[in-house]
Each structure stands twice: as structure tokens, then as C-alpha cells.
Amino acid sequence: MSLNAAEDESTSEIHIPAEIDWDMLDKSKFFFLGAALFSGVSTALYPIVVLKTRLQVSATKLSSFNMSYSIMRHEGLRGFYRGFGTSLMGTIPARAFYMTALEVTKSGVGSATVRLGFSDTTAMAIANGAAGLSSAMAAQLVWTPIDVVSQRLMVQGCNNSAKNLNSCVYKNGIDAFRKIVYADGFRGLYRGFGISILTYAPSNAVWWASYSVAHRLIWSGLGYYNSKKDESFNTAGYAFKPDSKATVAIQGLSAALASGVSAIITMPLDTIKTRLQVLDGEENGQRRPLTALQTVRNLMKEGGLNACYRGLGPRWASMAMSATTMITTYEFLKRLSAKNQDCLS
């Protein structure tokens, strides 16, 4: 089922590239190519994630430039790739969960909303929002333990970190995994799982819903129409059929706009999540995992609401670049993986 069907056959429709549904994909090619493409994306964007994480656990307010300079000065380029191996190992299965839940939900909910009589644009927003919600929840089952381990490695040896930074020294991801399980049990690998769901699930829902609306509106605003009466010309007599460059540009712009909305709404939750996963408290001379309430109190003491937005710049940039790269790569991946290439014409 394509969500790009015309709302009214007597009016002009927005001529955007054909939607490729779950049933139209070669699954083996989809997952194999997806693992390769998204591993490359993760490699390119990882330094920004490290920078964002360092800023979030810092006890004092620092600029992104000063933090970057500090990492480069004391740790060199390797400092921007702490925990990368662990993160990359988790990216592949997490992405597989994410993409499967995304496409299955989008296809199912999209069909249901159209049958219920929703307009095309509304149906797309609902389907994409529901897909973003379910895919984030599925991915977090795999990603939270990877996130806990990789973030511990990211901030290890950080000079400007909070005073209650976990004091363990980890040799690598496997060593960190073993020490976390030894100290806190398997529950330690799921520290911040609840807040992760509260962060990523609505963030993904907002992002995908915003993306679908922005994508549709931008195409419409630029005048990419095909008249029902004449498929070659619009009412002014000019042809407006998008080429591949226009398609990628609109996808990228839509992704960046959606990322801005999502980043601002969910930034405080992301900061709390990062601190819960990385920092410890102290009780009767012993280190204990912080609770969400203690984390919020510490943030309020350190700078109030502003402290919750430390690292917003890098997170916004990371989300925008990641989302822009992801959506263009993702759409490209779906087209490469389509069983019948004739469906793309």
C-alpha cells in the first residue's frame, strides 16, 4: 500500500518518489547492505556523540570548542573514538531491530489509517509517528546495554567530568561489560532503560511524524505537481518532475528540520539518561547508582534548566547530520533492496 495515493482524483497530486513498502523489499539484501551503510555513518558521526556525552557529564559549563580542544590535547584523535568498537558491535543488531519494527509498523498502520478515511498527509504522519515509537522501543532492548558500556568508555579519564564519575578503569568493552555485571549485576547493563524509552520513543515518534509532514509540505511548496489531466505539465504549462538531486536535498532538509524539533523537546531527558548510565552517587561511603530524582537535583544545583541543555549544540548537530545521512542512506538502501526495480519508476 502506498501512502502517496491522491486524496482526490479531480485535483493535482504531489509527485514524490514512490513509497517502498516492507513487502516489496529483498530482506537479505536490505539487512546486509544496511549493516554496511550504517556502520559507515556511525564511524563518521561518532566523535560528535563523544563530545555530547562529555559535555553532559561535565560538572561545569564548557563550550563545545573547549571540550574538543581538551580531548585533542590530552587524548589525541583516539579520545574521540573511545568505546567505538563496542558501539559498532551493537549498532548492527540494534539497527536490524529498528528497521524491521519501523517498516512493519509503518506499513500496517499506514494501511489502517487510509482505510479509516484519514487524508494522505495525516495518514503518513500517524504511520510514521507510530513506526518511530515502536522502532525505538525495539532497538533499546539491544542498544541500552551497548550505550551503558560505550558511554562509560567515552568519559573514562575525562578531566572535566562530574566528581561522582564512575571510578572503574576499563581496558576495553569486554572488560567494562564484565566489571559492570560484577558490580551491579545484569541490571547494571540496563541502567537508564526506562528513561531511554521515555527519551527515544517520543523522540523518534516526533521525528518521524515531523519528517513526513515537512517532506510533504516542502515538495508541495516547491511546486512539484503533476496534473491529472496532463501528466507532463502543470497548470502553468511547465513540467515539474523531481530528479535524484532534488529528492536527496528535500529528504535532507526535512530530516534536519525534524531533528531540531526532536532535539529541543527531548534534550533534558537525554541528559538525565546519560548521567544515570555513567555517574554514581555516594551513600555511607559506598558508591551507588544514582536515581532519576538525585540526577535531577544535581542538575538543578549545577545550573538549573540550563544544565539540562549542556551539549544541545553537539546533540542537535549530531541528530541533524545523523538523521540527514540516515534518511538519505535509508531511502537509497530501500531502493537498492527493492525486489522489483520497475516499482520505482
Disulfide bonds with the S-S distance in Angstrom:
none
